[in-house]
Amino acid sequence: MVAISLALLRKPKILLLDEPTAQLAPKIANEVFKKIVEIRDLTEVGVILVEQNAEKALEIADNDIEYSYGSKEGYRYLRCRA
């Protein structure tokens, strides 16, 4: 949360978060997600979130793009939801 707070000091238009809950305990990860929603709802900052926990990310998303790449068949998948 400290890194997110420091980034917000610059008053960005977009906040890019790459795996903000990686290596966090589930309880703390939930708090981070709550803060992300709060930032999104209370500011004019857009949030782009890259997250392994797709279920949790989809809970808070307004829009999503899911991208998968499998090395065995070279399979690529891109799904957009608006």
C-alpha positions as CSV (number, residue, x, y, z in Angstrom):
1,M,0.0,0.0,0.0
2,V,2.9,2.3,0.6
3,A,4.0,2.1,-3.1
4,I,0.4,2.8,-4.2
5,S,0.2,5.8,-1.9
6,L,3.5,7.2,-3.2
7,A,2.3,6.8,-6.8
8,L,-0.9,8.7,-6.0
9,L,1.2,11.6,-4.7
10,R,2.1,12.4,-8.3
11,K,-1.6,12.7,-9.1
12,P,-1.6,10.3,-12.1
13,K,-4.5,10.0,-14.5
14,I,-3.9,6.2,-14.7
15,L,-2.5,3.9,-12.0
16,L,-1.0,0.7,-13.4
17,L,-0.9,-2.1,-10.8
18,D,1.1,-5.2,-11.7
19,E,0.3,-8.0,-9.3
20,P,-0.3,-5.8,-6.2
21,T,-1.3,-8.7,-4.1
22,A,1.5,-11.1,-5.0
23,Q,2.9,-12.9,-2.0
24,L,0.4,-11.4,0.4
25,A,-1.7,-13.3,2.9
26,P,-5.4,-13.5,1.7
27,K,-6.6,-11.2,4.5
28,I,-4.1,-8.5,3.5
29,A,-4.8,-9.1,-0.2
30,N,-8.5,-8.4,0.4
31,E,-7.6,-5.1,2.1
32,V,-5.5,-4.1,-0.9
33,F,-8.4,-4.9,-3.3
34,K,-10.7,-2.8,-1.0
35,K,-8.3,0.1,-1.3
36,I,-8.1,-0.2,-5.1
37,V,-11.9,0.0,-5.3
38,E,-11.8,3.0,-3.0
39,I,-9.2,4.7,-5.1
40,R,-11.2,4.0,-8.3
41,D,-14.5,5.2,-6.8
42,L,-13.3,8.3,-4.9
43,T,-10.8,9.7,-7.4
44,E,-10.6,10.4,-11.1
45,V,-7.7,8.0,-11.4
46,G,-8.2,5.1,-13.8
47,V,-6.9,1.8,-12.6
48,I,-5.3,-0.8,-14.9
49,L,-4.8,-4.0,-12.9
50,V,-2.7,-7.1,-13.9
51,E,-3.6,-9.8,-11.5
52,Q,-3.2,-13.6,-11.2
53,N,-6.3,-13.9,-9.0
54,A,-8.7,-13.5,-11.9
55,E,-11.8,-14.2,-9.7
56,K,-11.0,-11.4,-7.3
57,A,-10.0,-9.0,-10.1
58,L,-13.3,-9.6,-12.0
59,E,-15.2,-8.8,-8.8
60,I,-13.9,-5.3,-8.8
61,A,-13.5,-4.7,-12.6
62,D,-15.6,-2.4,-14.6
63,N,-14.1,-3.8,-17.8
64,D,-11.7,-6.7,-18.3
65,I,-9.3,-8.2,-20.8
66,E,-8.2,-11.7,-20.2
67,Y,-5.1,-13.0,-22.0
68,S,-3.8,-16.5,-21.9
69,Y,-0.8,-18.1,-23.6
70,G,0.0,-21.8,-23.5
71,S,3.4,-22.8,-24.5
72,K,2.5,-26.4,-25.5
73,E,0.3,-25.6,-28.5
74,G,1.1,-21.9,-28.8
75,Y,-2.5,-21.2,-27.9
76,R,-3.5,-17.6,-27.5
77,Y,-6.7,-16.4,-26.0
78,L,-7.9,-12.8,-25.7
79,R,-11.3,-12.1,-24.2
80,C,-12.8,-8.6,-23.6
81,R,-15.8,-7.7,-21.6
82,A,-17.2,-4.2,-21.4
